[in-house]
Amino acid sequence: MEKFEINAVEMTRQIRDKHYEQTKNMSRAERLAFYREQARLMNIKAEQILKAKREREHA
């Protein structure tokens, strides 16, 4: 199996930079709505991943 490495510091910096560019001109309320929406989408994605994992384990 191929080894997969994650550079967490670099990944975190890239995410922060991207979010800064997306939110730099937003009001506080707009930023809050942005992050809430991002969290909602991530929760959906996480649930889909867990569901697929459970299905593979029971297949």
CORMOHU-V451368 format. One record per pair of residues at least 24 apart in sequence whose C-alpha atoms are under 6 Angstrom apart, sorted by the first residue. I is the first residue (numbers start at 1). J is the second residue. D is the distance in whole Angstrom. If there is no record, write none. Layout:
# CORMOHU-V451368
<<I;J;D> <I;J;D>>
This chain:
# CORMOHU-V451368
none
